[in-house]
Amino acid sequence: MIEVVVGNEHGLHARPAARVVALVNSFDAVVTLTDLDTGRGPVDAGSLSMVATLNAQRGHRLEVGAGGPQAAEALAAINQLAAENFGDAPVSEPVVAASGSGLDVAIGPAVVVDAEVDLTGYTPGDAAAEHRRLENALGKASAELIHLRGTSPDHSGIFDAHLALVKDRTPLEAVSSAIQGGSPAIDAWKQTYDQLAATFEGLDDAYQRERAQDVRSVRDRVLRALTGALSNDTPPAGGILVVAELDAATAATIDASKTAGIAVRAAGTTGHGVIVARSRGIPLITGIGDVDVPNGATVAFDARTGSFEVEPDEDSVRTTITQRQAEREEALNQAAQPAITRDGQLIEVLVNVGSVQDAIDARGADGSGLVRTEVLFQDHAPTVDEQVERFRAIAAALQGKPITIRTWDIGGDKPLPFLPQDHEANPFLGERGIRVFRRRPELLRDQLQAIRHVATETPVHVMFPMVTTADEVAWALQELGPRPEGLQVGIMVEVPAAALRIDTITEGLDFVSIGTNDLTQYTTAADRTNTSVAALADGLDPAVLRLIDHVVRNAGVRVAVCGDLASDPQSAVLLAALGVHELSAVGPQVPLVKARLRQADLSEVDTAEVLAARDAAQVRGLL
């Protein structure tokens, strides 16, 4: 028996779980996993459904037990796999492939493939015949996935996970038992995999919940093989694909240079298919809902405004596409120029970074408004010298422009493997950010020492995340200690309570930075990664904007925004009109945000009308 720690960003989700299963099944041994932090288990480590739904999160300790002739070898192999983060690559921003346009607007004939597999023409046989049918269907589905894996090497891990689901012995035993009891193969398979998808949807981690779409993708692939329906792997090119969910197989294999775009009915942004499509530069919109889309009808969408239309004004849409293409080229050419609005306001546009490479790749950034230290250091607790070296490298990549280092922001969906936390029923409302370190300040003190050191060499700002009270601010300033000359100090405003009493918590601070992602979630009580409520978690909700406005008018210090809203050019103009001094965006958006600000006259933005709007849709209309 051994103990290992899960170091993967999203825990032991489908892809790393598939690697565990494949490894375990290569030995003559019976292996079990128990999550020591939650008490779940033991589960069969040779079954993907069991390993994935164990829901072991980053930082959790796993007890691995083994028996059988090759037990020792199996344990040694799993120990090595865990040391390699179960085969997961370090987290990074996806690179947009040149084959896609990379635009956020598209038009074309609808290719509707979101209907469920038609099972009405299926004629069941006896149990033996149904078993043979299922075996043939599983063989066909496996062959398709092996082909997809070979033609999409960048996404092979996804198809390995789908293969493991096809061959997973736990649900297969349930399917076989149902067939033996008289159920047709299609019913047995569908019911079993529907139940497995429901299990994933019931997990408390948003990323794991979205893995239910992988289960449904495998469910439908086998159902198509059972019924003889056509595969969805190569939908017709040249149109806009309309799907209920976007599975990774479709996203990875469609011709990005010929497909106009993809429209997904479900909301949510962390599904495998959405990630793959965006990494390939395919125009994409999610959350279009149940709008009726006739197959072949001309449709258009603009992800920037969130609009999706059937039979749109084609000339207008194509004009928009031409404008966006020209806009992108011009923005890149002018990226180094300052963002001065038409009415003479200078808005600093900075870049969010999670790696030195992010800083190297940034074009036109006026510095970094957010250095994510919990992303910079993921594998081990860094020494002071290691942190100094990394911070120096980021500053050098940005040519000595100011960098804003956020102290460890962990908890919720961002655990650190080297700082285990107790299991919490609702981690997003538990020990996050600064709250963690009031009980365990040692790691934070090392980081603050590194920040103070770098601040003697280059312009540095430091900010503390997840602040709620003035007492927390006072504690943070005490822990920081004597400041080198020029070191500016701020906090993240992510909690409505902090926003509402901003005038009482800024004593001793130089700035505040609004994290719109969490502020939106906490204001609307809606997890933006939960497809059932994602539409509610809209950063342009007037309630969120009123909180931002309140912070700007009452903070008494410089106000920045480093959440998703700052990466949207239209929203950036509104934020600047509300009085935000700095915007920190994701790297590819920095040139576009600066270009849009240069075109804007902030005095013409009717902020009162925006703040009085009834909902986010009306705000977009006003913008």
C-alpha positions as CSV (number, residue, x, y, z in Angstrom):
1,M,0.0,0.0,0.0
2,I,1.3,3.5,-0.9
3,E,0.1,7.1,-0.6
4,V,0.2,9.6,-3.5
5,V,-0.9,13.2,-3.9
6,V,-3.0,14.4,-6.9
7,G,-1.2,17.3,-8.5
8,N,-3.4,17.9,-11.6
9,E,-5.1,21.2,-11.9
10,H,-8.6,19.6,-12.2
11,G,-7.9,16.6,-10.2
12,L,-8.2,13.0,-11.3
13,H,-10.6,13.8,-14.2
14,A,-11.3,11.6,-17.2
15,R,-7.9,11.8,-19.0
16,P,-5.6,11.2,-16.1
17,A,-8.1,8.6,-14.7
18,A,-7.9,6.8,-18.1
19,R,-4.1,6.6,-17.7
20,V,-4.5,5.1,-14.3
21,V,-6.9,2.5,-15.6
22,A,-4.8,1.6,-18.5
23,L,-1.7,1.2,-16.3
24,V,-3.6,-0.8,-13.7
25,N,-5.0,-3.2,-16.3
26,S,-1.6,-3.9,-17.7
27,F,-0.6,-5.7,-14.5
28,D,-1.9,-9.0,-13.0
29,A,-3.1,-7.2,-9.9
30,V,-6.3,-5.9,-8.2
31,V,-5.7,-2.2,-7.3
32,T,-8.0,0.1,-5.3
33,L,-8.0,3.8,-4.6
34,T,-9.2,5.6,-1.5
35,D,-9.4,9.4,-1.2
36,L,-8.1,10.0,2.3
37,D,-9.3,13.7,2.3
38,T,-12.9,12.8,1.6
39,G,-13.1,9.3,2.8
40,R,-14.5,8.0,-0.5
41,G,-13.5,4.6,-1.6
42,P,-12.0,2.2,-2.0
43,V,-12.9,1.9,-5.6
44,D,-11.7,-0.4,-8.4
45,A,-8.7,1.4,-10.0
46,G,-9.2,-0.7,-13.2
47,S,-12.6,1.0,-13.9
48,L,-12.6,4.5,-15.4
49,S,-16.1,5.3,-14.1
50,M,-15.0,4.4,-10.6
51,V,-11.8,6.3,-10.7
52,A,-13.2,9.4,-12.4
53,T,-16.3,9.7,-10.1
54,L,-14.1,9.2,-7.0
55,N,-13.7,13.0,-7.7
56,A,-10.2,13.2,-6.3
57,Q,-9.2,16.9,-6.5
58,R,-5.9,18.6,-6.7
59,G,-4.0,18.3,-3.4
60,H,-6.0,15.2,-2.2
61,R,-4.1,12.2,-0.8
62,L,-4.9,8.9,-2.4
63,E,-4.2,5.6,-0.7
64,V,-3.4,2.9,-3.3
65,G,-3.8,-0.7,-2.3
66,A,-2.9,-3.7,-4.4
67,G,-3.1,-7.5,-4.4
68,G,-2.1,-10.2,-6.8
69,P,1.0,-11.6,-8.4
70,Q,2.2,-8.2,-9.7
71,A,0.9,-6.0,-6.9
72,A,4.4,-4.5,-6.1
73,E,5.0,-3.7,-9.7
74,A,1.6,-2.0,-10.1
75,L,2.2,0.1,-7.0
76,A,5.6,1.2,-8.2
77,A,4.1,2.2,-11.6
78,I,1.3,4.2,-10.1
79,N,3.7,6.0,-7.8
80,Q,5.8,7.0,-10.8
81,L,2.6,8.1,-12.8
82,A,1.5,10.2,-9.8
83,A,5.0,11.9,-9.7
84,E,4.4,12.8,-13.3
85,N,1.0,14.5,-12.6
86,F,-0.7,11.4,-14.0
87,G,0.5,12.4,-17.5
88,D,-1.2,15.9,-17.5
89,A,0.8,18.6,-19.1
90,P,1.4,21.9,-17.2
91,V,-1.5,24.3,-17.4
92,S,-1.2,26.9,-20.2
93,E,-3.4,29.0,-22.4
94,P,-4.4,27.1,-25.6
95,V,-2.6,28.2,-28.7
96,V,-4.9,29.2,-31.5
97,A,-4.3,27.2,-34.7
98,A,-3.8,29.1,-37.9
99,S,-6.4,27.0,-39.6
100,G,-9.3,28.8,-37.9
101,S,-10.2,32.5,-38.4
102,G,-10.0,33.3,-34.7
103,L,-12.9,35.7,-35.1
104,D,-15.9,35.9,-32.8
105,V,-18.5,36.3,-35.5
106,A,-19.7,33.9,-38.2
107,I,-22.4,33.2,-40.8
108,G,-23.4,30.1,-42.8
109,P,-26.0,27.4,-43.4
110,A,-26.9,25.5,-40.2
111,V,-25.7,22.0,-40.0
112,V,-28.0,20.7,-37.2
113,V,-26.7,17.5,-35.5
114,D,-28.0,18.0,-32.0
115,A,-30.9,15.5,-32.2
116,E,-30.6,12.3,-30.1
117,V,-29.9,9.0,-31.9
118,D,-33.1,7.6,-33.4
119,L,-33.8,4.3,-31.7
120,T,-37.3,3.7,-33.1
121,G,-36.3,1.3,-35.9
122,Y,-34.3,-1.1,-33.7
123,T,-35.7,-4.7,-33.5
124,P,-34.3,-6.6,-30.5
125,G,-33.4,-10.3,-30.6
126,D,-32.8,-12.7,-27.7
127,A,-30.1,-12.2,-25.1
128,A,-27.4,-14.0,-27.1
129,A,-28.1,-11.9,-30.2
130,E,-28.1,-8.7,-28.2
131,H,-24.8,-9.6,-26.6
132,R,-23.3,-10.1,-30.1
133,R,-24.8,-6.9,-31.3
134,L,-23.2,-5.0,-28.4
135,E,-19.9,-6.6,-28.9
136,N,-19.8,-5.6,-32.6
137,A,-20.9,-2.1,-31.7
138,L,-18.2,-1.8,-29.1
139,G,-15.6,-3.0,-31.6
140,K,-16.8,-0.4,-34.2
141,A,-16.8,2.4,-31.7
142,S,-13.3,1.5,-30.5
143,A,-12.0,1.4,-34.0
144,E,-13.5,4.9,-34.7
145,L,-11.9,6.3,-31.6
146,I,-8.5,4.7,-32.4
147,H,-8.7,6.4,-35.8
148,L,-9.6,9.7,-34.3
149,R,-6.7,9.4,-31.8
150,G,-4.3,8.8,-34.7
151,T,-5.5,11.7,-36.7
152,S,-5.7,14.2,-33.8
153,P,-2.5,13.6,-31.8
154,D,-2.8,16.9,-29.9
155,H,-6.0,15.6,-28.4
156,S,-5.1,11.9,-28.0
157,G,-5.7,12.0,-24.3
158,I,-9.3,12.8,-24.8
159,F,-9.9,9.9,-27.1
160,D,-8.0,7.6,-24.8
161,A,-10.5,8.6,-22.1
162,H,-13.4,7.8,-24.5
163,L,-11.8,4.4,-25.3
164,A,-11.6,3.7,-21.7
165,L,-15.3,4.5,-21.2
166,V,-16.2,2.2,-24.1
167,K,-14.2,-0.7,-22.4
168,D,-15.0,0.2,-18.8
169,R,-15.8,-3.0,-17.0
170,T,-18.0,-1.6,-14.3
171,P,-20.8,-0.2,-16.6
172,L,-20.2,-3.1,-19.1
173,E,-21.1,-5.5,-16.3
174,A,-24.3,-3.6,-15.6
175,V,-25.2,-3.5,-19.4
176,S,-24.5,-7.2,-19.7
177,S,-26.6,-8.0,-16.7
178,A,-29.5,-5.9,-18.1
179,I,-29.3,-7.7,-21.4
180,Q,-29.3,-11.1,-19.7
181,G,-32.4,-9.9,-17.8
182,G,-34.2,-9.3,-21.1
183,S,-33.4,-5.7,-22.0
184,P,-32.5,-4.8,-25.6
185,A,-28.9,-3.8,-26.0
186,I,-29.9,-0.2,-26.9
187,D,-31.9,0.2,-23.7
188,A,-29.3,-1.4,-21.5
189,W,-26.5,0.7,-22.9
190,K,-28.5,4.0,-22.9
191,Q,-29.8,3.6,-19.3
192,T,-26.4,2.6,-17.9
193,Y,-24.6,5.5,-19.5
194,D,-27.3,8.0,-18.7
195,Q,-26.9,7.0,-15.1
196,L,-23.1,7.4,-15.3
197,A,-23.5,10.8,-16.8
198,A,-25.9,11.8,-14.0
199,T,-23.3,10.6,-11.5
200,F,-20.8,13.0,-13.1
201,E,-23.3,15.8,-13.1
202,G,-23.8,15.3,-9.3
203,L,-20.1,15.9,-8.5
204,D,-19.2,19.1,-6.6
205,D,-16.5,20.1,-9.0
206,A,-17.6,22.2,-12.0
207,Y,-14.9,20.8,-14.3
208,Q,-15.8,17.2,-13.4
209,R,-19.5,17.9,-13.9
210,E,-18.8,18.9,-17.5
211,R,-17.2,15.5,-18.1
212,A,-20.7,14.1,-18.3
213,Q,-20.7,15.3,-21.9
214,D,-17.8,12.9,-22.6
215,V,-20.0,10.1,-21.2
216,R,-22.9,11.1,-23.4
217,S,-20.5,11.3,-26.4
218,V,-19.5,7.7,-25.9
219,R,-23.1,6.7,-25.2
220,D,-24.2,8.1,-28.5
221,R,-21.3,6.7,-30.5
222,V,-22.1,3.2,-29.4
223,L,-25.9,3.8,-30.0
224,R,-25.1,4.9,-33.5
225,A,-23.0,1.7,-34.0
226,L,-25.9,-0.4,-32.7
227,T,-28.5,1.2,-34.9
228,G,-26.4,1.9,-38.0
229,A,-26.8,5.6,-37.8
230,L,-24.2,7.8,-39.4
231,S,-21.2,9.0,-37.4
232,N,-21.0,12.7,-36.4
233,D,-17.2,12.8,-36.7
234,T,-17.1,14.4,-40.1
235,P,-20.1,16.8,-40.4
236,P,-20.5,18.7,-43.7
237,A,-18.0,21.6,-44.0
238,G,-18.8,25.2,-44.9
239,G,-21.7,25.8,-42.5
240,I,-22.3,26.5,-38.8
241,L,-22.5,23.3,-36.7
242,V,-25.4,23.5,-34.3
243,V,-25.1,21.0,-31.4
244,A,-26.7,20.4,-28.0
245,E,-23.2,19.8,-26.6
246,L,-19.9,20.0,-28.3
247,D,-17.9,16.7,-27.9
248,A,-14.2,16.7,-28.3
249,A,-14.3,14.2,-31.2
250,T,-16.3,16.7,-33.3
251,A,-14.3,19.7,-32.3
252,A,-11.0,18.0,-33.0
253,T,-11.8,16.5,-36.4
254,I,-13.9,19.0,-38.3
255,D,-12.1,21.0,-40.9
256,A,-11.4,24.3,-39.2
257,S,-10.5,26.1,-42.4
258,K,-13.9,25.2,-44.0
259,T,-16.3,25.3,-41.0
260,A,-17.8,28.7,-40.5
261,G,-18.4,28.2,-36.8
262,I,-20.0,26.2,-34.1
263,A,-23.1,27.1,-32.1
264,V,-23.6,25.2,-28.8
265,R,-27.0,25.1,-27.1
266,A,-25.6,24.4,-23.7
267,A,-23.9,27.2,-21.7
268,G,-20.5,26.6,-20.1
269,T,-16.9,27.2,-21.2
270,T,-14.8,24.4,-19.8
271,G,-16.1,21.4,-21.7
272,H,-13.5,19.4,-23.7
273,G,-15.1,20.2,-27.0
274,V,-15.3,24.0,-26.3
275,I,-11.6,24.0,-25.2
276,V,-10.5,22.1,-28.3
277,A,-12.6,24.3,-30.7
278,R,-11.2,27.5,-29.3
279,S,-7.6,26.2,-29.4
280,R,-8.1,25.5,-33.1
281,G,-9.4,29.1,-33.8
282,I,-12.9,28.0,-34.7
283,P,-15.5,30.8,-34.2
284,L,-17.8,29.6,-31.4
285,I,-20.7,30.7,-29.3
286,T,-22.2,28.8,-26.4
287,G,-25.5,29.1,-24.6
288,I,-27.8,29.7,-27.6
289,G,-30.6,27.7,-25.8
290,D,-33.6,26.0,-27.5
291,V,-34.0,28.4,-30.4
292,D,-35.5,26.5,-33.4
293,V,-32.9,26.1,-36.1
294,P,-34.1,24.4,-39.4
295,N,-31.4,22.3,-41.0
296,G,-29.8,24.3,-43.9
297,A,-31.2,27.7,-42.8
298,T,-28.8,30.6,-42.8
299,V,-27.7,31.4,-39.3
300,A,-25.2,33.9,-37.8
301,F,-23.8,34.6,-34.4
302,D,-21.7,37.3,-32.7
303,A,-20.1,35.9,-29.6
304,R,-19.0,39.5,-28.6
305,T,-22.6,40.6,-28.2
306,G,-24.0,37.1,-27.4
307,S,-26.4,37.2,-30.3
308,F,-27.5,34.2,-32.5
309,E,-29.9,34.8,-35.4
310,V,-31.8,32.6,-37.9
311,E,-32.1,34.1,-41.3
312,P,-30.1,37.3,-40.4
313,D,-29.4,40.3,-42.5
314,E,-26.5,38.7,-44.4
315,D,-25.0,41.9,-45.8
316,S,-24.8,43.3,-42.2
317,V,-23.2,40.2,-40.9
318,R,-20.6,40.0,-43.6
319,T,-19.8,43.7,-43.1
320,T,-19.2,42.9,-39.5
321,I,-16.9,40.1,-40.3
322,T,-14.9,42.3,-42.7
323,Q,-14.7,45.0,-40.0
324,R,-13.5,42.5,-37.3
325,Q,-10.8,41.1,-39.6
326,A,-9.5,44.6,-40.3
327,E,-9.9,45.5,-36.6
328,R,-7.7,42.6,-35.6
329,E,-4.9,43.5,-38.1
330,E,-4.9,47.2,-37.2
331,A,-4.9,46.4,-33.4
332,L,-1.9,44.2,-33.8
333,N,-0.1,46.8,-35.8
334,Q,-0.8,49.5,-33.2
335,A,-0.4,47.4,-30.1
336,A,2.6,49.3,-28.7
337,Q,0.7,52.7,-28.8
338,P,-0.9,53.9,-25.6
339,A,-4.7,53.6,-25.1
340,I,-5.7,57.2,-25.1
341,T,-9.4,57.8,-25.6
342,R,-10.8,60.4,-27.9
343,D,-11.6,62.6,-24.9
344,G,-8.0,62.4,-23.7
345,Q,-8.2,59.7,-21.0
346,L,-5.2,57.4,-20.7
347,I,-6.2,53.9,-19.7
348,E,-3.4,51.5,-18.8
349,V,-4.0,48.1,-20.4
350,L,-2.0,45.3,-18.8
351,V,-1.8,41.6,-19.2
352,N,-2.8,38.7,-17.0
353,V,0.0,36.1,-16.8
354,G,0.4,32.6,-15.4
355,S,3.8,31.9,-16.9
356,V,6.9,33.6,-18.1
357,Q,5.9,32.6,-21.6
358,D,2.6,34.6,-21.2
359,A,4.7,37.7,-20.5
360,I,7.0,37.0,-23.5
361,D,4.0,36.6,-25.8
362,A,2.1,39.7,-24.7
363,R,1.9,42.4,-27.3
364,G,1.4,46.0,-26.3
365,A,0.8,45.4,-22.6
366,D,1.6,48.3,-20.3
367,G,2.8,45.8,-17.7
368,S,1.1,42.9,-15.9
369,G,-2.0,43.6,-13.8
370,L,-2.1,40.0,-12.5
371,V,0.7,37.5,-12.0
372,R,-1.0,34.3,-10.9
373,T,1.5,32.8,-8.5
374,E,-0.5,29.7,-7.9
375,V,-0.2,28.9,-11.6
376,L,3.5,29.8,-11.7
377,F,4.4,27.3,-9.0
378,Q,2.3,24.1,-9.1
379,D,4.6,21.1,-8.4
380,H,6.3,22.0,-5.2
381,A,6.6,24.8,-2.6
382,P,9.0,27.2,-4.2
383,T,11.9,28.7,-2.3
384,V,12.3,32.4,-1.9
385,D,15.1,32.3,-4.5
386,E,13.0,30.4,-7.0
387,Q,10.2,32.9,-6.7
388,V,12.6,35.8,-7.1
389,E,14.0,34.3,-10.3
390,R,10.6,33.8,-11.8
391,F,9.3,37.3,-10.9
392,R,12.5,38.8,-12.4
393,A,12.0,36.8,-15.6
394,I,8.4,38.1,-16.0
395,A,9.5,41.7,-15.4
396,A,12.3,41.3,-17.9
397,A,9.9,39.9,-20.5
398,L,7.7,43.0,-20.0
399,Q,10.8,45.2,-20.4
400,G,10.8,46.5,-16.8
401,K,7.1,47.7,-16.8
402,P,5.2,47.3,-13.5
403,I,4.1,43.8,-12.6
404,T,1.3,43.2,-10.1
405,I,1.9,40.0,-8.2
406,R,-1.1,38.4,-6.6
407,T,-0.2,36.4,-3.5
408,W,-1.3,32.7,-3.4
409,D,-4.9,32.5,-4.5
410,I,-5.9,29.0,-3.5
411,G,-9.1,27.2,-2.4
412,G,-12.3,26.6,-4.2
413,D,-11.3,25.3,-7.6
414,K,-7.6,26.1,-7.1
415,P,-6.0,23.9,-4.6
416,L,-2.2,23.7,-4.2
417,P,-0.8,20.1,-4.1
418,F,1.8,21.2,-1.6
419,L,-0.7,22.9,0.8
420,P,-3.4,20.3,1.4
421,Q,-6.7,21.7,2.7
422,D,-9.5,20.1,4.7
423,H,-12.5,18.9,2.7
424,E,-15.2,21.6,2.7
425,A,-18.9,21.1,1.8
426,N,-18.8,24.3,-0.2
427,P,-15.2,25.3,-0.9
428,F,-16.1,28.4,-2.9
429,L,-17.6,29.8,0.4
430,G,-14.8,28.4,2.5
431,E,-11.1,29.1,3.0
432,R,-10.0,30.8,-0.1
433,G,-7.2,33.3,-0.8
434,I,-6.1,35.3,2.2
435,R,-8.3,33.3,4.5
436,V,-6.1,30.2,4.1
437,F,-3.0,31.9,5.3
438,R,-4.2,33.5,8.5
439,R,-4.0,30.0,10.0
440,R,-0.9,29.0,8.1
441,P,1.1,32.0,7.1
442,E,4.5,30.4,6.5
443,L,4.2,30.0,2.7
444,L,2.8,33.5,2.3
445,R,5.7,35.0,4.3
446,D,8.2,33.4,1.9
447,Q,6.4,34.8,-1.0
448,L,6.3,38.3,0.5
449,Q,10.0,38.1,1.1
450,A,10.6,37.3,-2.5
451,I,8.2,40.2,-3.6
452,R,10.0,42.7,-1.4
453,H,13.4,41.6,-2.8
454,V,12.3,42.0,-6.5
455,A,10.7,45.3,-5.7
456,T,14.1,46.8,-4.9
457,E,15.1,46.0,-8.6
458,T,12.0,46.6,-10.7
459,P,8.5,48.2,-10.3
460,V,6.3,45.8,-8.4
461,H,2.8,45.9,-7.0
462,V,1.5,43.2,-4.6
463,M,-2.2,42.4,-4.0
464,F,-4.0,40.1,-1.7
465,P,-6.9,38.0,-2.9
466,M,-10.3,37.2,-1.5
467,V,-10.3,40.1,1.1
468,T,-13.6,40.7,2.9
469,T,-12.9,42.8,6.0
470,A,-10.7,45.7,7.2
471,D,-9.2,43.3,9.7
472,E,-7.9,41.1,6.9
473,V,-6.3,44.2,5.2
474,A,-4.6,45.2,8.5
475,W,-3.3,41.6,8.9
476,A,-1.9,41.5,5.4
477,L,-0.1,44.8,5.8
478,Q,1.4,43.6,9.0
479,E,2.6,40.4,7.3
480,L,4.1,42.4,4.4
481,G,6.3,44.4,6.8
482,P,8.5,47.3,5.8
483,R,7.9,48.2,2.1
484,P,10.8,49.0,-0.2
485,E,10.4,52.3,-1.9
486,G,8.0,52.1,-4.8
487,L,6.3,48.8,-3.7
488,Q,2.6,49.5,-4.1
489,V,0.0,47.4,-2.2
490,G,-3.6,46.5,-3.0
491,I,-6.3,43.9,-2.6
492,M,-8.7,42.0,-4.8
493,V,-12.3,43.0,-4.6
494,E,-14.2,39.8,-5.3
495,V,-16.7,39.7,-2.5
496,P,-19.8,41.9,-2.5
497,A,-19.2,42.7,1.2
498,A,-15.8,44.2,0.3
499,A,-17.3,46.2,-2.6
500,L,-20.1,47.6,-0.5
501,R,-17.8,48.8,2.4
502,I,-14.8,49.7,0.2
503,D,-14.3,53.0,1.9
504,T,-13.6,51.3,5.2
505,I,-11.0,48.8,4.0
506,T,-8.6,50.8,1.8
507,E,-6.6,52.4,4.6
508,G,-2.9,51.9,3.9
509,L,-3.5,50.7,0.3
510,D,-2.5,52.2,-3.0
511,F,-5.0,50.4,-5.2
512,V,-7.7,47.8,-5.5
513,S,-8.3,45.4,-8.4
514,I,-11.8,44.1,-9.0
515,G,-12.0,40.4,-9.9
516,T,-15.2,40.4,-11.9
517,N,-15.4,36.6,-12.3
518,D,-15.8,35.9,-8.6
519,L,-17.7,39.1,-7.9
520,T,-20.2,38.1,-10.6
521,Q,-20.6,34.6,-9.2
522,Y,-21.1,35.8,-5.6
523,T,-23.4,38.6,-6.6
524,T,-25.7,36.4,-8.7
525,A,-25.2,33.2,-6.6
526,A,-24.5,31.4,-9.9
527,D,-21.5,29.3,-10.7
528,R,-20.6,30.3,-14.3
529,T,-19.2,26.8,-15.0
530,N,-22.5,25.2,-14.1
531,T,-24.5,24.9,-17.4
532,S,-27.8,25.1,-15.6
533,V,-27.2,28.6,-14.2
534,A,-24.3,29.9,-16.3
535,A,-26.5,32.4,-18.1
536,L,-27.1,34.1,-14.7
537,A,-23.4,34.6,-14.1
538,D,-23.0,37.5,-16.5
539,G,-20.5,40.2,-15.7
540,L,-22.6,42.8,-17.4
541,D,-25.5,42.2,-15.0
542,P,-26.4,45.7,-13.7
543,A,-26.1,44.5,-10.1
544,V,-22.4,43.7,-10.7
545,L,-21.9,47.0,-12.6
546,R,-23.4,48.9,-9.7
547,L,-20.9,47.3,-7.3
548,I,-18.1,48.3,-9.6
549,D,-19.4,51.8,-9.8
550,H,-19.7,51.9,-6.0
551,V,-16.1,50.8,-5.7
552,V,-14.8,53.4,-8.1
553,R,-16.6,56.3,-6.4
554,N,-15.8,55.3,-2.9
555,A,-12.4,53.5,-2.9
556,G,-10.3,56.7,-2.6
557,V,-7.4,54.8,-4.4
558,R,-6.6,53.7,-7.9
559,V,-9.1,51.0,-9.2
560,A,-8.2,48.3,-11.7
561,V,-10.1,45.4,-13.1
562,C,-8.5,42.0,-13.9
563,G,-11.4,39.7,-14.5
564,D,-13.0,38.6,-17.8
565,L,-14.8,41.8,-18.4
566,A,-11.5,43.6,-18.9
567,S,-10.7,41.3,-21.8
568,D,-13.9,42.2,-23.7
569,P,-13.3,45.4,-25.8
570,Q,-16.9,46.7,-25.4
571,S,-17.0,46.1,-21.7
572,A,-13.6,47.7,-21.3
573,V,-15.0,51.0,-22.6
574,L,-17.8,50.8,-20.1
575,L,-15.4,50.1,-17.3
576,A,-13.2,53.0,-18.3
577,A,-16.3,55.3,-18.5
578,L,-17.2,54.2,-14.9
579,G,-13.8,55.5,-13.8
580,V,-11.7,52.3,-13.7
581,H,-8.0,53.4,-14.2
582,E,-6.4,50.1,-15.3
583,L,-7.6,47.0,-17.2
584,S,-5.7,43.7,-17.2
585,A,-6.7,41.4,-20.0
586,V,-5.6,38.0,-21.4
587,G,-2.7,38.4,-23.8
588,P,-4.4,38.0,-27.2
589,Q,-7.0,40.6,-26.2
590,V,-4.7,43.4,-25.1
591,P,-4.2,44.9,-28.6
592,L,-8.0,44.7,-29.3
593,V,-8.9,46.3,-25.9
594,K,-6.4,49.1,-26.5
595,A,-7.7,49.7,-30.1
596,R,-11.3,49.9,-28.9
597,L,-10.4,52.4,-26.1
598,R,-8.6,54.7,-28.6
599,Q,-11.9,54.8,-30.6
600,A,-14.1,55.7,-27.6
601,D,-15.2,59.0,-26.2
602,L,-15.9,58.2,-22.6
603,S,-18.0,61.3,-22.1
604,E,-20.5,59.9,-24.6
605,V,-21.2,56.7,-22.5
606,D,-24.4,57.2,-20.6
607,T,-23.3,55.3,-17.5
608,A,-26.5,56.2,-15.5
609,E,-28.7,54.6,-18.2
610,V,-26.4,51.4,-18.1
611,L,-26.6,51.2,-14.3
612,A,-30.4,51.5,-14.4
613,A,-30.8,48.7,-17.0
614,R,-33.0,45.8,-16.1
615,D,-30.6,43.0,-17.1
616,A,-27.3,42.2,-18.9
617,A,-29.1,41.9,-22.3
618,Q,-30.3,45.5,-22.1
619,V,-26.8,46.6,-21.1
620,R,-25.4,45.0,-24.2
621,G,-28.0,46.7,-26.3
622,L,-27.0,50.1,-24.8
623,L,-23.3,49.4,-25.5
